[in-house]
């Protein structure tokens, strides 16, 4: 468990950066980055992946969570 937490901490800022780039809103980016970290933490094979694979898959996950957050925001605004 400790290894998983350490691994996710390495990608925390990376996920936030991606989410902020997409959302252009600090609060929404934090929400999306947290969602990406939580989902990544449930990946049972996290420890066996190489750093480059982890970075790529976490980047995609952060993008997906940012887009889901944006979609939820737009739906709540009835746009």
ZIQUI-V428540 format. One record per residue. N is the residue number from 0. RES is the residue in one small letter. SS is DSSP state (A for helix, B for strand, O for the rest). PHI is phi as a letter, one per 30 degrees, with the letter a starting at -180 (* if undefined). OMEGA is omega in whole degrees, -180 to 180 (none if undefined). Layout:
n=N res=RES ss=SS phi=PHI omega=OMEGA
n=N res=RES ss=SS phi=PHI omega=OMEGA
This chain:
n=0 res=x ss=O phi=* omega=-179
n=1 res=x ss=A phi=d omega=179
n=2 res=x ss=A phi=d omega=180
n=3 res=x ss=A phi=d omega=180
n=4 res=x ss=A phi=d omega=179
n=5 res=x ss=A phi=d omega=179
n=6 res=x ss=A phi=d omega=-179
n=7 res=x ss=A phi=d omega=178
n=8 res=x ss=A phi=d omega=178
n=9 res=x ss=A phi=d omega=-176
n=10 res=x ss=A phi=c omega=-178
n=11 res=x ss=A phi=e omega=-179
n=12 res=x ss=A phi=d omega=178
n=13 res=x ss=A phi=d omega=179
n=14 res=x ss=A phi=d omega=178
n=15 res=x ss=A phi=d omega=-179
n=16 res=x ss=A phi=e omega=179
n=17 res=x ss=A phi=d omega=-179
n=18 res=x ss=A phi=d omega=-180
n=19 res=x ss=A phi=d omega=178
n=20 res=x ss=A phi=e omega=-179
n=21 res=x ss=A phi=d omega=-171
n=22 res=x ss=A phi=c omega=-177
n=23 res=x ss=O phi=h omega=-180
n=24 res=x ss=O phi=b omega=-174
n=25 res=x ss=A phi=d omega=-178
n=26 res=x ss=A phi=d omega=179
n=27 res=x ss=A phi=d omega=179
n=28 res=x ss=A phi=d omega=177
n=29 res=x ss=A phi=d omega=179
n=30 res=x ss=A phi=d omega=-179
n=31 res=x ss=A phi=d omega=180
n=32 res=x ss=A phi=d omega=177
n=33 res=x ss=A phi=d omega=180
n=34 res=x ss=A phi=d omega=179
n=35 res=x ss=A phi=d omega=179
n=36 res=x ss=A phi=d omega=179
n=37 res=x ss=A phi=d omega=180
n=38 res=x ss=A phi=d omega=179
n=39 res=x ss=A phi=d omega=180
n=40 res=x ss=A phi=d omega=178
n=41 res=x ss=O phi=d omega=180
n=42 res=x ss=O phi=d omega=-176
n=43 res=x ss=O phi=d omega=-178
n=44 res=x ss=O phi=c omega=-177
n=45 res=x ss=A phi=e omega=-175
n=46 res=x ss=A phi=d omega=-176
n=47 res=x ss=A phi=d omega=-177
n=48 res=x ss=O phi=c omega=177
n=49 res=x ss=O phi=d omega=-178
n=50 res=x ss=A phi=d omega=-179
n=51 res=x ss=A phi=d omega=178
n=52 res=x ss=A phi=d omega=178
n=53 res=x ss=A phi=d omega=-179
n=54 res=x ss=A phi=d omega=-179
n=55 res=x ss=A phi=d omega=-178
n=56 res=x ss=A phi=d omega=178
n=57 res=x ss=A phi=d omega=176
n=58 res=x ss=A phi=d omega=178
n=59 res=x ss=A phi=d omega=179
n=60 res=x ss=A phi=d omega=178
n=61 res=x ss=A phi=d omega=177
n=62 res=x ss=A phi=d omega=-179
n=63 res=x ss=A phi=d omega=-180
n=64 res=x ss=A phi=d omega=177
n=65 res=x ss=A phi=d omega=179
n=66 res=x ss=A phi=d omega=176
n=67 res=x ss=A phi=d omega=178
n=68 res=x ss=A phi=d omega=179
n=69 res=x ss=A phi=d omega=179
n=70 res=x ss=A phi=d omega=178
n=71 res=x ss=A phi=d omega=179
n=72 res=x ss=A phi=d omega=-179
n=73 res=x ss=A phi=d omega=178
n=74 res=x ss=A phi=d omega=-179
n=75 res=x ss=A phi=d omega=177
n=76 res=x ss=O phi=c omega=-178
n=77 res=x ss=O phi=h omega=179
n=78 res=x ss=O phi=c omega=none
